[in-house]
């Protein structure tokens, strides 16, 4: 679905469990948003957590990635994998540590 007015554009979709086309769905949502907001300077894509196909689809063709990570072992691992993937796309990255005070030692990593 695409919602648009003179000030904003919002594109969303739902994936049925087991359909297995999440990356293609993200690509379609991005395509709708791009066509509706072709003259806008900024578009924000809220990607899914993890490092699967929809995340990779979210990363393709963007100027910058803001990675929101938690200071857990799995959070750090996912963050490192997303950074490596973003580097493959030659995309700038920034990191925001969510719940930073739950593990200060890991946050500092």
Secondary structure, 3 states (H helix, E strand, C coil): CEEECCCCEEECCCCCCCCCCHHHHHHHHHHHHHHHCCCCCCCCCCCCCCCCHHHHHHHCCCCEEEEEEECCHHHHHHHHHHHHHHHHCCCEEEEEEECHHHCHHHHHC
